[in-house]
Every structure is written in C-alpha cells, then in structure tokens.
C-alpha cells in the first residue's frame, strides 16, 4: 500500500492511494498515521477498507491537493552520515567503520513539495536525496536481521537538507546543520515493506534547476537497511513511527568544485522509482521570533 496524508499543514487527513491519481480518505479509521496507529496493527485494517471505499465510489482525485509528509511527526528522526563510500570520498572524510549517527529535529518534517527555507544569513544550504525507513514495531536489542525486517513498516523518499555552515563551522555539531525549519521534506508516500521488495536495489536521482546532480543506487550503501535497524536497536529504543534517514550518494553541493550551494528561487526535484518524486522551491526564511 501507499499511505498519504492530504491537506493543509497541520490539518492533514490520512489516506490510501488506490491508483497513481486517486486516493481514499481513511480518517474514519484513524486520526493519523502516527506511532499509535502502527503500534496497534492499524495497517492490517487499511487494505480491505480501501477496497470497500473504492467499490462504494469514494475515491478522490489527488491532483491539486497538498500532500503532507506521509507520517505524522515522529518520536525521533535518526540520520546516518557518510553511508555511501563515494559520498564520503567527495567530502574528504574517512570511510566509517561503524554507522555515523546524528539526530534531526522531528519538527523539520514537511511535505514533499513544500518550500524549503534557507536559514537567515546562510549561504551554504545543501541537498541530499535519501531512502527513509519507517519503524512499525517497537525495537530494542533486536536479535537478528529477520527481527529488524519485521520492525520496518515501510519506506519513504526524503531530502535531508543541510546547512553546511551550521554543520561544520560551529564545533562540528551535525544536528545544528540538519535541524533548521523545513529541512526534511518527506514523501509523497509511505510505501509498505511488502511492496518495495529489495530496499538495496533502488535507483536515486536529484536535479537542481533541471541539472542532474545526484544519481545512485542503494546497493552501494556501506551499511544496509537491515543492519542499520539492528545496529541502532542495540543503543536505543526505536519507536513505531520513527524515521531513519539512511545516507546520500555522491553529487552534493559541498562536494562540487567549487562547492555549489542552493540559492533563493532554486528548484530541487528528486525521486526514487516506486517511492515517488518531490519538488521544492528554495525561499528565504523570515525572522519570526517565538517565545513562551
């Protein structure tokens, strides 16, 4: 199945895609695609209900409607750095012996076609196409890779947007450069594990203003999907609805000669066959202080 959340930001309704152009609203079954929904086995109720709704003529065209991220705000977003050998090499960093882990603020999550904001006074905003893993079962001290597979509900396309100045010029705290507002476009769909097949054979591409910048395949990951989930479960509890960004192939702006970063007005498009496509416009952030 392909799960979607449709509607204005903060008021999305859960749905199931029944064709490339149509979906059915399943808001009567669940308030949202969140940790509670996955933890209680809600996924099993969706497929027969979607079929019934289609038979009743309840499908709707999705064209023109805003797509939110296909999962509600997760408990945590975990990210794996330098998980493609050629990406590590292009940034001049050593090949890691174990997965490099950092976190990203959960409130960075936005829809696949929402604007991405360049942070105030920043000039080194970068793009990173990645495969995202969505956890479906609570996972802690997993015993083997089969258990890791069973804990995954599905996969999503993500853009792990980065502000390199924050990431590298303020004490090397990666989360600072990854947690700016709008820095995790996600979707358009959550595609369930059974429909994706082999997650280690997915093509990936990303264009900036129509120019191909990234092209890769998940088969070249240093640490594959199942090993990552198993590894992370040894250090922390993975909760239903958690998102894991698994790293990016080469071609990012910081690796170009000279480094080439995103500017206001740029258009970023990216895709993974079977997981859909995204399109974002870069806009300047505005100062909106929040307190209290």
Helices and strands as residue ranges (DSSP letters): E 2-6, E 13-17, E 22-25, H 35-39, H 43-55, E 60-61, E 77-81, H 85-90, E 100-104, G 106-108, E 109-110, E 116-118, E 125-126, E 129-135, H 145-150, E 152-160, E 162-163, H 164-168, H 174-178, E 184-186, E 190-192, H 193-196, E 203-208, E 211-217, G 218-220, H 225-233, E 243-245, G 253-255, E 267-272, E 276-284
